[in-house]
Every structure is written in structure tokens, then in C-alpha cells.
């Protein structure tokens, strides 16, 4: 089984990707690696990893029976990482937006979430998530309809990207 491609869709073998994290022989180096291992834990029914990778303060509403049932009764179809923000080896927190596809009761579902991860005592932990993409706050001033377009076309915003 360890020569097979990893369930998380990384393109690596399970033995080189999520298996060491699931068995506890290697830590997740990034927030994305932890998120991918959590997906693989659902596929393999490793509820211990799912629970143990949640920060202690976030486990208050963890329902082991519900998670076991969801993992066992679902056919896991694939994982897509949409985006990451921070979450690298040298970061202390990060966000991973992903879509996990599965079939349950003959119906197809897509769980779209932006997970928030933080390092606790040097280990990445899942804190919480929201359904869908994360709200992005604009950093610069808002363009008016008659301002030059941000793309550099020379056109007014309303005639270019504002249309």
C-alpha cells in the first residue's frame, strides 16, 4: 500500500507523503502538509490523527463518533488545494483553502473550506475553518470608475476591468 500514490493528491507516494505524519514518525513541516495528512486520515479512517491534529482549545466540539461514521461511510474522491497563505516551515500560522470531494449515501459532495493552522510547541495544529474562501481585505485604495485601470492598459477602469 505504501508504494501507491498518496490519497491527498500530492503526486508523491503515500510512504513519502502522508504516512509518516499519520503514524507520528515525522511531523508535518507546513500547514498544507498537515491539512493533506488530515484528508488522508479521513480516507484511511485514522480518527486518532484527525483528533490529535486539532489544537486542544479547538477540540471542545469534536465528536469522535460522528467523524468515524463520516470517514467510514464516505467514498473519498479527491482533494484540491485552492490556495495557501503563510503556513511555511518558518511561519507560526497559515491558511489553506481546499476542496475535499466525497460521495455519501449515493450523493456527491464537495467540502470547501479555508482552514486556519497555527504552530503550538513547534507542531502545526488545525485551529478552525470556515466554509468557502477566506475574505480578502483590499490593501490599496479603491479604484474609481474613471481612474486608470490597474492592469496598465491605459484605459479607464470602467472600460477595462470594471466593465
C-alpha positions in Angstrom: 0.0 0.0 0.0 2.9 2.4 0.7 4.0 2.3 -2.9 0.7 3.7 -4.0 0.2 7.4 -4.7 -0.9 9.4 -1.7 -4.6 9.9 -1.1 -4.1 13.7 -0.8 -3.2 14.1 -4.5 0.3 15.5 -3.9 1.7 13.1 -6.6 4.1 11.5 -4.1 3.8 8.0 -2.7 1.8 7.6 0.5 5.0 6.4 2.2 6.8 9.6 1.2 3.9 12.0 1.9 1.2 11.5 4.5 2.0 8.1 6.0 4.9 9.4 8.2 2.7 12.2 9.5 -0.2 9.8 10.2 2.0 7.3 12.0 3.8 10.0 14.0 7.2 9.2 12.7 7.6 12.7 11.1 5.9 16.0 11.8 4.0 18.0 9.2 6.5 20.6 8.0 3.9 23.0 6.7 0.2 23.9 7.3 -0.6 22.4 3.9 1.2 19.1 4.8 -0.9 18.9 8.0 -4.1 19.6 6.0 -3.2 17.0 3.4 -2.5 14.4 6.2 -5.9 15.2 7.7 -7.5 14.4 4.4 -5.6 11.1 4.1 -6.7 10.4 7.7 -10.3 10.6 6.6 -9.6 8.3 3.7 -7.8 5.7 5.9 -10.1 6.1 8.9 -7.3 7.3 11.2 -9.6 9.2 13.5 -6.8 9.5 16.1 -4.7 11.7 13.8 -7.8 13.8 13.0 -8.4 14.4 16.7 -4.7 14.8 17.7 -4.0 17.3 15.0 -6.7 19.7 16.3 -5.4 22.3 18.8 -6.6 21.3 22.4 -8.6 24.5 22.8 -10.4 23.7 19.5 -11.4 20.1 20.4 -14.3 21.2 22.6 -16.9 20.3 20.0 -15.0 17.3 18.5 -17.4 14.4 18.0 -15.4 11.2 17.5 -18.4 9.1 16.7 -19.6 11.5 14.0 -16.1 11.7 12.5 -15.7 7.9 12.5 -19.0 7.5 10.8 -18.4 10.2 8.2 -14.9 8.7 7.4 -16.2 5.1 7.1 -19.4 5.8 5.2 -17.9 8.2 2.7 -16.1 7.3 -0.5 -13.3 9.9 -0.7 -12.9 11.2 -4.3 -10.0 13.6 -4.1 -8.5 16.7 -2.6 -7.7 20.0 -4.4 -5.7 22.7 -2.7 -7.0 26.1 -3.9 -4.6 28.4 -2.1 -2.2 28.8 0.8 -1.3 31.9 2.7 1.7 31.7 5.0 2.0 28.2 6.7 5.5 27.6 5.7 8.2 25.9 7.7 9.3 29.2 9.3 5.8 30.6 9.8 3.8 30.4 13.0 0.3 30.4 11.4 -1.2 29.8 8.0 -4.4 29.4 5.9 -5.1 26.6 3.5 -8.1 26.8 1.2 -9.1 23.4 -0.1 -11.9 21.3 -1.6 -12.4 17.7 -0.5 -14.8 15.7 -2.7 -16.6 12.7 -1.4 -19.7 10.5 -2.0 -22.1 9.8 0.9 -25.3 7.9 0.5 -25.0 7.9 -3.2 -24.7 11.7 -3.5 -21.6 13.7 -4.4 -20.4 16.4 -2.1 -17.6 19.0 -2.1 -16.4 20.3 1.3 -14.9 23.7 0.5 -13.1 25.2 3.5 -10.4 27.6 4.4 -8.6 26.1 7.4 -6.6 28.1 9.9 -3.5 26.4 11.2 -1.1 27.5 13.9 2.1 26.1 15.4 1.8 25.0 19.0 5.1 24.0 20.6 6.6 23.8 17.2 4.0 21.5 15.7 1.3 22.5 13.2 -2.2 22.2 14.5 -5.6 22.8 13.0 -7.5 25.6 14.7 -10.7 26.0 12.8 -12.1 26.6 9.3 -14.8 28.3 7.5 -16.8 27.1 4.6 -15.6 28.6 1.3 -12.9 31.1 0.5 -11.5 33.5 3.1 -12.4 37.1 2.9 -9.5 39.1 1.5 -9.2 42.7 2.6 -8.0 45.2 0.0 -4.6 46.7 0.8 -4.7 49.6 -1.6 -7.2 52.4 -2.3 -10.4 51.6 -4.2 -10.3 52.4 -7.9 -12.9 54.8 -9.1 -14.7 54.1 -12.5 -12.7 56.9 -14.2 -9.3 56.1 -12.7 -6.7 54.4 -14.9 -7.1 50.6 -14.9 -4.7 48.7 -12.5 -3.6 46.4 -15.4 -1.7 49.2 -17.1 -3.7 49.2 -20.3 -4.0 52.9 -20.3 -7.8 52.7 -20.4 -10.2 53.9 -17.7 -11.1 51.2 -15.2 -14.7 51.3 -16.2 -13.8 50.5 -19.8 -11.3 47.7 -18.9 -11.6 45.5 -15.8 -14.5 47.5 -14.3 -16.9 46.5 -17.1 
